Structures are given as C-alpha cells and as structure tokens.
Amino acid sequence: MERTKISVIQLFSLMFIFELGTSVVVSYGVDAGKAAWLAILLGMCGGIILFFIYYFLYRQYPTIPFTTYVRKILGRYVGWIIGLLYCLYFLYIAARNVRDLGDLLVSSTLEETPLFAVIVPLVLVVCYVICLGTEVLGRTAEVFIVILLLFGITGNFFVFISSEVHVHNLRPFLEVGWGPIFSTVFPTLIAYPFGQMLVFTMLLPSLNRPTFTKKVWLSALICSGVILAWTTSLNIAVLGMDVAERSTFPTLATVGKVNLFDFIERLDAIVVFTLLITIFFKASILLHCTILGITDLFKLENGKRVVFLLGGILIFLSMAMASNYSEQREEGGYVLDYYLNLPLLIVIPLCMLIILMVKNHFKKKVN
C-alpha cells in the first residue's frame, strides 16, 4: 500500500474503536461472575504488560512493520513463516468479528434476511475503505468515535433514568472466590481484546509523530478497558447475573429494557449501530494489516491487487466457520484461547523479546 501518515488522534480513534469491537456487546468476562468488572480490569493490566513487550519490539524497528522485523529477529525463513501465520490469524479474527455482526443483525433486527446478504455488503465496504488507504481509514475513525461516544452517553442516560439499575445484583462481591476470576483473566481477557492490539505494530510506521506512540496506545487501552468494565457491570446490575450469563448479547438486552412513559423504548438500534461501527473498523484494521503483511512477505508492488481476493476469503471464512452463533462461541473458547491467542499474542512476542535482548547484549560486549 502507498506510504501514508496518520495523526495521533486518528491512531487513538482506531485503537479505541478496535478495543471495543464485539466486547462491548457480547457476554464479556461474565465467567468471573459478579466480579466480571474486576476481571476485565485485571485483564487490562495484563494487556498493559503485553503492550510493553510489543512497544519494546517496535522501538527497535520503528520504521518497519511487524512482519519485517519478525524476520530480522527470528531469521529469514522462520520469521517468514511466523509472519504468514500472523497474517492468517488477523484474517481469521476479522472473519469472527464479521460473523458476530451478522449473527446480531439476523437475530435482532433482520430476522428474515439471509446471513450472506448481511455479510457481503459489509465486507465490500471494508474493502473499499482499505483501497482508499490508511489515512482515509484514520480520518473516518475520527468522525465515528464521536458518534460512538454519543451513543454510549445516550444509552447510559436512558438506562439510568428508566430505574432498571439494581446495584444489589452486583453483590456479594467475590462470591465465587478468586479462582474463576484468574481463570477468566488468563489467557481469555488478556488476549481478547487487549493482546490483539499487536495488529497495530503493522500500522505504527505510518504514525506522523512516533514519539506519542506510548501515550496513545496506553490511553486507548485504559479508556477502552474502563468502558468495557463499566458496560459489563451495568449489564449485570440491570439483568441480574443469571440473565447476563445466558444472554447472547447482554448489552442489547440491557438497552432493550428502557421504557419511559410508553414512549421512549426500543432503543436496541443504539446497540446495533454501535456494533456496526466497531466491527466495521475492527474488521477493516485487521484486513488492512493482513494485506500489508501479505504485501511485505510476498514483495508485492501494490497490495490493492489482493484486497478483494482476501475480501472474498473473509466472506467465505465468516460464513463457513460455524453453523450458528452458539457453535462459533464454543469454537472461540478453549481452541482460540490456547491454540491461537496464547502462542501468537503472548509466547512468540515474549520469545522475540528475549532473543532481541540477548542479541543486543552480545552486540554491546563485542563493541
């Protein structure tokens, strides 16, 4: 893709929206019980630790993407294979997010619409934005982050004044102990969505003010983590723990309870539009970084040539990965956590960090 530059605000907008993704709508962290909000904050702290690993690697090679410096650290051939694995991982996560949006729309608002008819237009728009370049994607995020915040404020306001919030649903605190909290935090909440921020190491060379990378990344991570913890606690306070655990999209159910004077109701559209915006940007970022990685690994002159090819693969993956939403969530449990997220987001970056530190140590000794 062409060399473009994005501003600090644009990067923050992209990171913030990416972090929210599907997490703001699905049953996020509820395996930890009523202490789900605490589990999310602990997951955020784990995400901060991962950030410092990613940031250290980036600072050694600030002008090249992740798929390039993984070859410099792990060797030409091993690094190439690892880089390709990351590209396939980004594409797979994009497909999962597109499928989540399709399932939400089909189950909540477009019940008679085929899933294919929902996914294809979304992916085509994603491909179109990617063709326009990183800068256009960043500018679009600047606009939509304001809309997202307005949706969030509006939804929270109406939920509170509708007298549906019952704080006692959040008590007793730690009724199931620390065990379920820690098992939920690692590796699930650390990797998703905080560890998935690794994808931005493909975009950071495009930042026009690299010195602000650390502040922007940490700000986006902390802000999104706090909002996710707040949203989950609000869902439990409104729905109760039993309903929040069983609900496929608890945020949708929470906002759906708003009924003021039999006039202001059916605010589900706020949640649907929120997920539409977050998934659009998350899928766009993931697919864009996949294309950047493929362009780098295969030394293509122009990544735009493979945009719609990978878009077609994205459509196929999102349709074929599961027959229904429950099956998809089950597949995204143990297998995704321990066979994809754990090695790709935690183990390999940590190994790269150790190898790089050893290399730097011996270079200093030689000099």
N, C-alpha and C positions, 0 to 999 in steps of 0.2 A: 504494500500500500504506500501511497505517497507520504513523504515526511511532513507531518503537520504538527502544530503545537496546541496544547490545551492549557487553559489558565488554572490557577489554584482553586478558584470557586467551582469551575467545571469538574475538576477532579474530585473535589469534595462531594458535589452533587451526584456524580456517578457512583462513588463509593458508598454514599449514604443510601441511595436507592437500591444498589446492589445488595447491601447488607439486609435490608428489609425483605426483599424478594418475596418468597412464599411464606417466610417465617412469621410475618405479621398477621397471617390469616389462618394458617393450619394449626393443628394441635402441637404447639411448640413447647417442649420442656415439661409437659404435663405428667410424664413418667415419674417426676420427682414429687408428685402430689401437690399439696398446698404450698410447698416451698419452691414451686416451679420458678418463681421470680428470682429467688436466691440462686438456683441452679443456673439460670441464664446469666446472672451477673458473674458467677464463678466461671462460666464458660467464656464470658467476655474477658476475664482476667487471663484465662488460658490463651485466648486469641491475642492478647497483648504480648504474651511471651513469644508466640509464633511470629508476631509482627517483627520483633527484634531480630529473629532469625532471618526472616525474609529481607528485612531492611539492611542487615549486615551484608548479605549476599549482593543486594542491589548496589550498595555503596562501593563495593569493589569493582563493579562494572556498570556505572551509571548511564552509559550511553548506548548500551546494547540490551536487547530483550532477554528474558529468562532462557529461551530455547538456544540462544547463542552461548551464554556463559555457563550453561549446564555442560556443554561440550568442552569448554575450557577447563572446567573443574574435574569432570569425570572421565575425560578423554574423548577423542573424536567419535569413536564408534559406539561405545556405551552411552555417551552423552546424547548421541543422535537418537538412539532407541528410547532413552528416557524422555527426551524432548517430544518424540512422537506419542508416547504414552500420555503425556500431559495434554497434548492436543486432542487426543481421543477422549480423555477424561473431561475436558472443557465441553466438548461436543455432547457427551452423554449427559452432563449436568444441565446443559441448555435444553436438551430433549425432555428431561424430567420436569423442568420448570414450565415448558410449553404445555406438557401434558397436564400439569396441575391446573393451569388456567383453563384449559379445555374442559376438564372434569368439573371445575367450579361453575363455568358458564352453562354447561349442559345440565347439571344437576339443579341449578338455582333459577336461572332465567330463560334459558333456551332449551327447554326440555324436549322439544320435537326436532331439534336441529342435530344432524349427524356430527360426530366429533371431528371428522375430517373437514367439514365446512367451517369449523371454528379455527382449527389449527393452521390450515393453508393460508388464509389471509394474513394472519399474524406473522407467520414466517416470511411471507413475501414482503411485508412492510419492514421487517427486521433486515432482510437482505437489501432492500432499497436504501435504508439509512446507512448501512455498512458501506455500500457503494459510494455514498456521499462523503465518507471519511470520518476520522476520529473527531475532528474539530466540530463537525455538524452534530455528531452524537453528544459531545460535551455541551454545546450551546442548547440543544434540546433539553438536556437534563437540567440546565439552569432554570428553564421555564417550568418544567414539570415538578421540580422539588417544591416550588411554591404552591402548586396545586395540591400536592400530596399533604403538605402541612395544613392547608386549609381544610382538606377532607378530614384529617386527623382531629383538628380542633373542633370542627362541626360535629363529628361523630361522638367525641368525648362529651361535648357540651350537652347534646340531646340525651345521651345515656344517663348522665348525672341528674339532669332535671326531670327525668322520667321516673325517678325514685326506684330504679331497678337494681341499684348497687347495694349489696348487703355485705358489709365488711366481715361479719361473723363467719361467712363462708371461707375466709382465709385462715380461720383458726380451727383447731390448735396448731401452732407453729411447730414444725418438725415432728408431727405425729407419727411419721414412718421412720424417723431417725435419719442419720447421715448417709447410710448405705445407698438407698435409691438416688439420692442427690448426686453422689460421686459417680455412680454407675451411669447416670444420665449425662453428667458433665463430660466425662471422658469415655470414648472419644466423640460422642454424638454432638454435643453443643459446642465443643471447642472447634470441631471441623466445620460444622454447618451452623451458621454461615461464616463464622469468623475466619476459619482457616482457608476458606475458599477465596479469600481476598488475595491469595497468591496469584490469581489471574492478573492482577493489576501490575505485576512485575513485567508483563508484556507491554503495558501502556506507559509506564513511568518514564521511559526515554523521551516521550512526547511532551512531558511537562515543561512549560516555559520557565519555571522558577524552581529548579530541583532542590534548592535549599529548604523549601517549605514541605517537602515530601513527608517528613516525620510528623510534623504538626497536623497536616491534613489527614494523613492515614489514621493517626491516633484519635483525632477529633471525630472523624466519621465512624470509627469503630465504637468509641464510647457512647456517642449520641445514639447510634442505632441500637446498641446493647441496652441502654436505659429504656428506650422506647419499646423494645421487644419485651423487656421485663414488666414494664407498666401494662402493656396490652394483655399479656398473659394473666397478670394478677387481676386486671379488670374483668377479663372473661370468667375467671373463677368466681370473683365476687358477684357477678351478675347471674351466671348459670348454675353455680354450685360445682363441686368437684366431680360428681358423678356424670353430670351432663357434659361438662367441659372435656372429660376424658373420652366419652363416647362420640362426641360431635366431630364430624369430619372437618368442618370449617367453623370453629367456635366463635371467631370474630364476627362472622356473618350472622350467627345465631344471636350474639350479644346485641348487635345493632338492630336486628330484626325485632327485638323486644320493645323498642321505642314506640310508644303510642301516647301522644299528647292530645287530649281533648277529641279523640277520634278523628283528628285532622292531620297531624304530623305523624306519619307512620310509613312503613315500607321503605326504610332508608337503606335497604340492602344494596342499592345502587352505589352508595358510597364505598362499600367494601369491594364490590365488583370492579369499580373503576380504579380503586387503589391497587388491587391485584393486577389489573390490566396494565397499569403504568409500571409497577415494579417488575413484573415478569417481562414486559417489553424491553426494559433497559437491561435487566439481568441477562436475558437470552441474547440481546444484541452485543453486550460486552463479551460474553462467553464465546459466541460465534465469531465475533471480530477478532478476538485473541487467538482462536483456533486458526483462522485464516492467516493472521500474522505469523503464527508458528509454522504452519504448512509452507508459507511463502519463504520463510527463513530456512527451514530444513531442506526443502527441495530446490532452493535457489531459483524461485520463480521471478520473472521480471515484473509481473503485475498480479497481485493477489486477487484483483477483481474478477479474474477469469474463473476462479473456483468458488466465488460467492454463492451462486445459485446451485452449483453442484453440491456443495456442503449444505445448502438450504434444503435441497431435496432429501439428502441423507438425514437431516434433522427432522423433517416431516415423517419419514419412514420410521426412525427410531422412536419418536414420540407416540406414534400410533401402535407400533409393534411391541413395545416394552412390557405391556400388561393388558389384560382384557378388561380390567376395571380399576377404579381408584384404590380399593382395598388391597388388591394384588400388587399394585405399584408401591404402596406404602410398606407392604410386607417385604417386598424386594429391596426397598430402600432402607431397611433396618440393618440387620447384622451384616449382610453382604456388603452394602455400601460403606458402612462404618469401618469394618475391619479389613476388607479386601481392597478398598479404593482410597477412602479418606485417610485412614491411618498411615499406610505406606507413602502415599503421594503428597499429603499435606503436612505430615509430621516427620516420618522416618527419613525419607530421602532428603528433604531440606536440612535436617539435622546432620545427616551424614556429609552432605555438601559443606556445611559449616565447619565440621571437624576437619575434613580434608583440606579445606582452604586455610584454616588456622595452622595446620601442620605445615602446609606448603609455605605460608608466609613466615613461619618460624625458621624453617631451614634456609629461606632466602636471606633473612636477616643474619643468620650465622655465617653464610657464605660471604656476604658483603662485609 
